Amino acid sequence: MRGMRKGFIVAAVFCLAILTAIPASAAEKLIVFHAGSLSAPMKAIEDRFEKANPGIDVLREAGGSASMARKIIDLDGECDCYFSADYMVIERLLRPEYADWNAMFASNELALMYGPQSKYADEVDSDNWYEILMRDDVTWGHSNPDADPCGYRALMVLQLAEDYYDRPDLHEEAMAHPGRGVRPKAIELIAQVDTGAMDYAFEYKSVAVQHGLPYVTFPPEINLSDPAYADLYSTAEVERAGREPGETIITKGQPIVYGCTIPTTAPHPDLASRFMQFVLSPDHGLAVFESMGQGIVGPERVHGEDNVPQSLEGLVQ
């Protein structure tokens, strides 16, 4: 009798172990690629969305906007929703083969971020930042212009600063500066500046705000934020690696506008549409972006508007 009872208990424990190892229900997966500069707001949006939709697990991957787009194209990266720091990345790389439409939803501006240990932090300002960067003992950096819009925008700021500050050789001098460093993604510069490994870095103002780091603002004539200076911004241009090996493209300066889309290869298009609804809602995603230092542009400007999913028509005009 004792043997039978012991066997029953062992069997019950074994069955219980199997049952607890099996999840009650597998969550639906939603794959999101986004610019590194959107990491903080997208994390907040993910938390809100998953709380409102407990059966959905949002899987985010951050990186340079161009790199994320190329992952969709060249590496067959599965992606349900894509958010770029430059809407033109979607136009140049994804449309029309990999994306039917492109909605602009947020803006930003370039700033010079520094940290508690940065040299000359007590004297740097909007009038002398470029002089301080060129000092021999100062280290500074920007992200890779071939992979990240923040990188080529940093070079545009330096070009535009030549006329604004009457420093004709500033861009050339900056490119040859021994303290200049280039990192794959702008988001990687934050830790270096915060720890003192680098004194200054070109970054989006919103990123500096989100990470509580001080920053120098640039005049609107050079910070790429103001549509009124679009013609002036277009005088700056950067040669970058193109989509094909050995190909180069010229990117001209323009106001910073973020874009988003649902790729044509999205594995979960219906779920992607639901998430995009949440992100573009003034009460949800757009409110998060605005609270974290980014301007909102609508989204009222859309490329391929005839192809926008019906569920988004009220949000994307």
C-alpha positions in Angstrom: 0.0 0.0 0.0 2.8 2.3 0.9 4.6 1.4 -2.4 1.4 2.3 -4.4 1.0 5.6 -2.5 4.7 6.5 -3.1 4.3 5.6 -6.8 1.2 7.8 -7.1 2.9 10.8 -5.5 6.0 10.4 -7.8 3.7 10.2 -10.8 1.7 13.3 -9.7 4.9 15.3 -9.1 6.2 14.3 -12.6 2.9 15.3 -14.3 2.9 18.6 -12.4 6.4 19.3 -13.5 5.4 18.8 -17.2 2.3 21.0 -16.9 4.2 23.8 -15.3 6.9 23.6 -18.0 4.3 24.3 -20.7 3.1 27.9 -21.0 -0.6 28.4 -20.6 -0.7 30.3 -23.9 2.1 31.4 -26.2 2.2 35.1 -26.7 2.0 36.5 -30.3 5.3 38.0 -31.4 5.6 41.4 -33.0 8.9 42.3 -34.5 9.9 46.0 -34.5 13.0 47.6 -36.0 13.7 51.2 -35.1 16.4 53.9 -35.0 18.6 53.9 -32.0 17.5 57.4 -31.2 14.0 56.1 -30.6 15.1 53.5 -28.0 13.7 55.2 -24.9 10.3 56.2 -26.3 9.9 52.9 -28.1 10.5 51.1 -24.8 7.8 53.2 -23.1 5.4 52.5 -26.0 6.2 48.8 -25.8 5.4 48.7 -22.1 2.1 50.6 -22.7 1.1 48.4 -25.6 1.8 45.1 -23.9 -0.1 46.2 -20.9 -3.1 47.0 -23.1 -2.6 43.8 -25.1 -1.3 41.2 -22.7 -1.3 38.4 -25.3 1.3 40.2 -27.5 5.1 40.2 -27.0 6.9 43.2 -28.8 10.4 42.2 -29.8 12.4 45.4 -30.6 15.7 45.8 -32.3 17.5 49.1 -32.4 20.2 50.3 -34.8 21.2 52.7 -37.5 18.2 53.4 -39.7 20.0 52.4 -42.9 21.5 49.3 -41.3 18.0 48.2 -40.2 16.6 48.8 -43.6 19.4 46.8 -45.2 18.7 44.0 -42.8 15.2 43.8 -44.2 16.5 43.8 -47.7 19.8 41.9 -47.7 19.4 39.6 -44.7 15.7 38.8 -45.2 15.2 40.2 -41.7 11.7 39.6 -40.5 10.2 42.9 -39.5 6.6 43.9 -38.8 7.0 47.6 -38.2 10.0 49.8 -39.1 10.7 53.3 -37.7 13.5 55.4 -39.3 15.3 58.5 -38.0 15.1 59.8 -41.7 12.0 59.2 -43.7 14.2 59.3 -46.8 15.8 56.0 -45.8 12.4 54.4 -46.5 12.1 56.2 -49.8 15.6 55.4 -51.0 16.0 51.8 -49.7 12.6 50.2 -49.1 10.0 51.8 -51.4 8.5 50.4 -53.5 9.7 46.8 -53.3 9.8 46.5 -49.5 7.3 49.1 -48.4 4.1 50.5 -50.0 3.8 53.7 -47.9 5.9 56.0 -45.7 4.4 58.2 -43.0 6.3 61.0 -41.3 5.5 61.2 -37.6 8.2 63.1 -35.6 11.0 65.6 -35.8 14.2 66.4 -33.9 17.4 68.5 -34.0 21.1 67.9 -33.7 22.9 69.0 -30.6 26.4 68.5 -29.0 26.1 66.3 -26.0 28.7 66.2 -23.2 29.1 64.7 -19.8 30.2 65.4 -16.2 33.8 64.7 -17.0 34.0 66.5 -20.4 36.9 68.9 -20.8 35.9 72.6 -20.9 32.3 71.7 -20.0 32.2 74.9 -17.9 32.8 77.2 -20.9 31.3 75.4 -23.9 28.3 77.1 -25.4 26.5 77.8 -28.7 29.0 80.4 -29.8 32.3 78.5 -29.2 31.6 74.8 -29.4 33.4 74.4 -32.7 36.6 76.0 -31.3 36.5 73.7 -28.3 36.1 70.6 -30.4 39.2 71.5 -32.4 41.4 71.8 -29.3 44.2 69.2 -29.3 43.3 67.6 -26.0 39.6 67.2 -26.8 38.0 64.0 -28.0 34.6 63.9 -29.8 32.7 61.7 -32.1 29.7 61.0 -34.3 28.1 57.8 -35.7 28.9 56.2 -39.0 27.3 58.2 -41.8 27.0 55.1 -44.0 24.8 53.4 -41.4 23.1 56.0 -39.3 21.4 59.3 -40.3 22.7 61.0 -37.1 26.2 60.4 -38.5 25.7 62.1 -41.9 23.6 64.9 -40.2 26.6 65.6 -37.9 28.8 66.2 -40.9 26.1 68.5 -42.4 26.1 70.6 -39.2 29.9 71.0 -39.5 29.5 72.1 -43.1 26.7 74.6 -42.4 28.7 75.9 -39.4 31.5 77.1 -41.8 29.4 79.9 -43.2 27.4 80.6 -40.0 30.6 81.1 -37.9 32.8 82.3 -40.8 35.1 79.3 -40.5 35.7 78.2 -44.1 37.9 75.2 -43.3 36.0 73.9 -40.3 34.6 70.7 -41.9 38.0 69.7 -43.3 39.8 70.5 -40.1 37.2 68.5 -38.1 37.6 65.4 -40.4 41.4 65.5 -39.8 41.2 66.1 -36.0 43.0 63.4 -34.1 40.4 63.3 -31.3 37.6 62.5 -33.7 36.0 59.1 -33.3 33.3 57.3 -35.4 31.0 54.7 -33.9 28.5 52.4 -35.7 25.5 53.9 -34.0 24.8 57.2 -32.3 23.4 55.4 -29.3 26.8 53.9 -28.5 28.2 57.4 -27.9 26.1 58.0 -24.8 28.0 55.7 -22.5 31.4 57.0 -23.7 30.4 60.6 -23.0 28.8 59.7 -19.7 31.9 57.9 -18.5 34.4 60.5 -19.8 35.8 58.1 -22.4 34.8 60.8 -25.0 34.3 64.5 -24.3 31.6 65.5 -26.8 29.4 63.7 -29.3 26.9 64.9 -32.0 23.5 63.5 -31.0 19.8 64.1 -31.3 18.6 66.6 -28.7 15.9 64.1 -27.6 18.5 61.5 -26.8 20.4 63.8 -24.6 17.2 64.8 -22.8 16.1 61.2 -22.3 19.5 60.3 -20.8 19.8 63.3 -18.6 23.0 64.6 -20.2 23.8 68.2 -20.8 24.1 69.5 -24.3 24.8 72.6 -26.4 22.1 73.7 -28.8 22.9 74.9 -32.3 21.3 77.8 -34.0 18.3 76.8 -36.2 20.3 77.8 -39.3 22.5 74.7 -38.8 20.6 72.3 -36.4 18.5 70.8 -39.2 15.2 71.3 -37.3 13.5 74.2 -39.0 11.6 73.7 -42.3 12.1 77.5 -42.9 15.8 76.8 -43.5 15.2 73.8 -45.9 17.0 75.6 -48.8 19.9 76.4 -46.6 20.2 72.9 -45.2 20.3 71.5 -48.8 23.6 73.3 -49.4 25.3 70.7 -47.2 25.8 67.2 -48.7 27.5 64.0 -47.7 28.8 61.2 -49.9 27.8 57.8 -48.5 27.9 54.1 -49.4 25.0 53.1 -51.5 22.9 49.9 -51.6 25.1 48.0 -54.0 28.8 47.2 -53.4 30.9 50.1 -54.6 27.9 52.4 -55.1 28.0 55.9 -53.6 25.1 58.3 -53.1 25.0 62.0 -52.3 22.7 62.9 -49.4 21.7 66.5 -49.1 20.7 68.3 -45.9 17.1 68.7 -45.0 14.9 69.1 -41.9 15.0 66.1 -39.6 11.8 64.1 -40.1 11.3 60.5 -38.9 9.3 58.0 -41.0 7.6 54.7 -40.4 6.1 51.9 -42.4 4.9 48.3 -42.3 7.2 46.3 -44.7 5.5 44.3 -47.5 7.3 41.3 -46.1 5.9 41.7 -42.5 5.2 38.2 -41.1 2.3 39.6 -38.9 0.7 42.4 -41.0 -2.6 42.5 -39.0 -0.7 42.7 -35.7 1.7 45.3 -37.2 -1.3 47.5 -38.2 -2.6 47.3 -34.6 0.7 48.3 -33.2 1.2 51.1 -35.7 -2.3 52.4 -34.7 -1.1 52.6 -31.1 2.2 54.4 -32.0 0.5 57.0 -34.3 -2.3 57.7 -31.8 -2.1 61.2 -30.3 -3.1 59.7 -26.9 -0.5 57.0 -26.9 2.7 56.8 -29.0 2.8 60.4 -30.2 2.3 61.6 -26.6 5.3 59.6 -25.6 7.6 61.0 -28.3 6.6 64.5 -27.4 7.2 64.0 -23.7 10.7 62.8 -24.5 11.9 65.8 -26.4 10.7 65.2 -30.0 8.5 67.4 -32.0 5.4 65.9 -33.7 4.8 66.5 -37.4 1.5 64.9 -37.9 1.7 62.4 -39.3 0.2 64.4 -42.2 2.8 63.8 -44.8 2.6 60.4 -46.5 4.3 58.9 -49.5 2.1 56.2 -51.1 -1.0 57.2 -49.2 -3.2 55.1 -51.5 -1.5 52.0 -50.0 -2.0 52.9 -46.3 -4.0 50.1 -44.5 -7.6 51.0 -43.9 -7.1 50.7 -40.2 -4.6 53.6 -40.2 -6.5 56.0 -42.5 -7.8 58.1 -39.6 -4.3 58.6 -38.3 -2.3 58.8 -41.5 -3.7 61.5 -43.8 
